[in-house]
Amino acid sequence: MNSVPPAAVLLFGALLLPLLPRFSRSVAFLLFPVLAFVLLGYLEDGSSTTLRFLSFDLVLMRLDRLSLAFGYVFVLIALLGGIYGLHVTDTGQQVAALIYAGSSLGVLFAGDLFTLFVYWEIMAVASVYLIVARRTERSRQAGMRYLYVHLFGGGVLLAGILWHSVDTGSILFDRFDRGAGAYLILFSFSLNAAIPPLHAWLADSYPEGTVTGSVFLSAFTTKTAVYVLARGFAGWDFLVWAGVIMAIYGVIFAVLENDIRRLLAYHIISQVGYMVTAVGLGTDAAINGATAHAFSHILYKGLLFMGAGAVLHATERSKLTELGGLARTLPVALSLYMVGAFSISGFPLFSGFVSKSLVVHAAELRHEEAVVLLLYLASVGTFLHTGLKLPYFTWLGPKRDLKPLPIPWSMYFGMILTAAINVAIGVHPKLLYDLMPYPVAYRPYTTSHVMETLQLLTFTGLGFWLLIDKLGGKPTITLDFDWFYRKPAPILYRLTIASTDWLFARAELMSLNLARRLAKAFADPIDYTARVLFQRSDTETDRIVYDPNRYRPPVGFIILVVLSCFVFLLAWNLFLA
Amino acid sequence: MRRPPLIIACGMLVLSLAADAIILGGEGHAEFWWSEVYGFFSLFGFLGCLATILVAKILGAMWLQRRENYYDPKERHE
């Protein structure tokens, strides 16, 4: 039976929103995620929508428990982000956010690769707007780099899809077998999942987004990638280690980072690493882990970006070296941020604890000792930066006499709701576990697990306390793989664009000069002929005076005849010959 | 702010070892070798924290950290 795909609700909302009165738009924004949420609850496992297009059967929607779990959290963060951004008056951002969320849902529920590709590209374009809408030169440049990287990824995806469909004769999106097409598709999914060395776009662009835009950005692109990896590449061993490398990589780079939102962006890479590892493990327990961690990650990372965004909104600063001593003026933002920080660090009673341990447990079940230990190490680094360093140097730390602007109540309200959901999941993990694609037998709250976690994190805190003088931000940027396209860019620009520009400019100048000379010559053809062809000077008195009005009709007639012949010949060629 | 005196660190370690002794004594089976080591997670957290900072700082100082206008020398320091 065909039913309305949830993506359509949000995309329809994006169409409708600009037509509504301006004051009602940010409230109306909330309506569409709510509708999509209701629709998701109403749809059943296994429902689908198909459409015949050319010679293909496109599966616009295919619902199962895996896509449904992602779908719920996507509409949830769209709603929470919408509440957080109730004060936003930029319709462009609201529309872009709805299109972005809608196309992400489209990817989740796409049953065939062409539908997936179309939504994939819409996602890339819509999300760019959330970056450039900050309207600074830096964000414009970062947004363009983001767009180029994703268009490249999209191109590789299309190539992979075409190759795959020719090889297998099917465009359905299911688990891939090894083959050239599958590798290309894996490349493009890995790019969106930000697996190093394909990750640099994330840390480059997310911190440049608008305050509310980055909340949406942190949720959708990487998590749709986790979903498509889980659907298409579950159990590919390569992903286990790719994920572990991500988890550690993000943590190491976060040490060096000075911009608070870039620090959080590096931790997205780290956290998505857990999910990618779980996808690589590929067991039912691991896929549950990837899904659960994606679910809570979207919620706590959204909250963290909301908290950092609140600081940016209030102080118009986002660098650790320029922040400090905000605990007195922004205490509520601090406490709500800390809920997110405890969640991402996996403290008991917070959402990260119950989801991260599912991933680690899945690795334990496979007896991957090195993987388990390295994931613990990533947890240590996560708490160190998101839980200790960032809040310490932003809210405590050196006083800088900042005079923060008031934060709109809507931002606080969005943060409170998100924080409440994080705590609810942490306290009552069944809420989350019941949504998972497979039954969850794991119990996170055992004495030893809680004890181990507390020991791990408390002693991380001790280490932080010892080295606190060394950990303050430095006014630097960190080289990353974006070096490979940012540094050679000026040279490439000179080679391709500047040189072509020069050529065109020369050609234009030459043709203009030619036209000028011709115009001069034909302004008085009799004089010109006399001077140039017969070498007669102007002084001779017997020359005929040229009167343009007199000669216009015969010249016009000649041109008319020539053009008519031309038209006649063309028509002859086209229709008769 | 003042550093915590060494005694607090020692106290935390003793507490965590005691907790390990009680829990490990009670459960008596181990899935991995580290589950039997008293204080493993405390030590792992502490050393892991130091190692992460050390590795990153060395990488940063020797190679990765550059001035803020590295990519666009014309951009002025804000």
Boltz contact constraints between the chains, C-beta under 6 A:
constraints:
  - contact:
      token1: [A, 252]
      token2: [B, 56]
      max_distance: 6.0
  - contact:
      token1: [A, 255]
      token2: [B, 53]
      max_distance: 6.0
  - contact:
      token1: [A, 255]
      token2: [B, 56]
      max_distance: 6.0
  - contact:
      token1: [A, 256]
      token2: [B, 56]
      max_distance: 6.0
  - contact:
      token1: [A, 256]
      token2: [B, 60]
      max_distance: 6.0
  - contact:
      token1: [A, 256]
      token2: [B, 65]
      max_distance: 6.0
  - contact:
      token1: [A, 377]
      token2: [B, 48]
      max_distance: 6.0
  - contact:
      token1: [A, 380]
      token2: [B, 45]
      max_distance: 6.0
  - contact:
      token1: [A, 380]
      token2: [B, 48]
      max_distance: 6.0
  - contact:
      token1: [A, 380]
      token2: [B, 49]
      max_distance: 6.0
  - contact:
      token1: [A, 381]
      token2: [B, 52]
      max_distance: 6.0
  - contact:
      token1: [A, 384]
      token2: [B, 49]
      max_distance: 6.0
  - contact:
      token1: [A, 447]
      token2: [B, 23]
      max_distance: 6.0
  - contact:
      token1: [A, 448]
      token2: [B, 23]
      max_distance: 6.0
  - contact:
      token1: [A, 451]
      token2: [B, 19]
      max_distance: 6.0
  - contact:
      token1: [A, 451]
      token2: [B, 23]
      max_distance: 6.0
  - contact:
      token1: [A, 452]
      token2: [B, 41]
      max_distance: 6.0
  - contact:
      token1: [A, 455]
      token2: [B, 16]
      max_distance: 6.0
  - contact:
      token1: [A, 455]
      token2: [B, 41]
      max_distance: 6.0
  - contact:
      token1: [A, 455]
      token2: [B, 42]
      max_distance: 6.0
  - contact:
      token1: [A, 456]
      token2: [B, 41]
      max_distance: 6.0
  - contact:
      token1: [A, 456]
      token2: [B, 45]
      max_distance: 6.0
  - contact:
      token1: [A, 459]
      token2: [B, 42]
      max_distance: 6.0
  - contact:
      token1: [A, 459]
      token2: [B, 45]
      max_distance: 6.0
  - contact:
      token1: [A, 459]
      token2: [B, 46]
      max_distance: 6.0
  - contact:
      token1: [A, 460]
      token2: [B, 45]
      max_distance: 6.0
  - contact:
      token1: [A, 460]
      token2: [B, 49]
      max_distance: 6.0
  - contact:
      token1: [A, 462]
      token2: [B, 9]
      max_distance: 6.0
  - contact:
      token1: [A, 462]
      token2: [B, 46]
      max_distance: 6.0
  - contact:
      token1: [A, 463]
      token2: [B, 46]
      max_distance: 6.0
  - contact:
      token1: [A, 463]
      token2: [B, 49]
      max_distance: 6.0
  - contact:
      token1: [A, 463]
      token2: [B, 50]
      max_distance: 6.0
  - contact:
      token1: [A, 465]
      token2: [B, 4]
      max_distance: 6.0
  - contact:
      token1: [A, 467]
      token2: [B, 53]
      max_distance: 6.0
  - contact:
      token1: [A, 475]
      token2: [B, 68]
      max_distance: 6.0
  - contact:
      token1: [A, 476]
      token2: [B, 65]
      max_distance: 6.0
  - contact:
      token1: [A, 477]
      token2: [B, 66]
      max_distance: 6.0
  - contact:
      token1: [A, 477]
      token2: [B, 68]
      max_distance: 6.0
  - contact:
      token1: [A, 477]
      token2: [B, 70]
      max_distance: 6.0
  - contact:
      token1: [A, 478]
      token2: [B, 64]
      max_distance: 6.0
  - contact:
      token1: [A, 478]
      token2: [B, 65]
      max_distance: 6.0
  - contact:
      token1: [A, 479]
      token2: [B, 64]
      max_distance: 6.0
  - contact:
      token1: [A, 486]
      token2: [B, 71]
      max_distance: 6.0
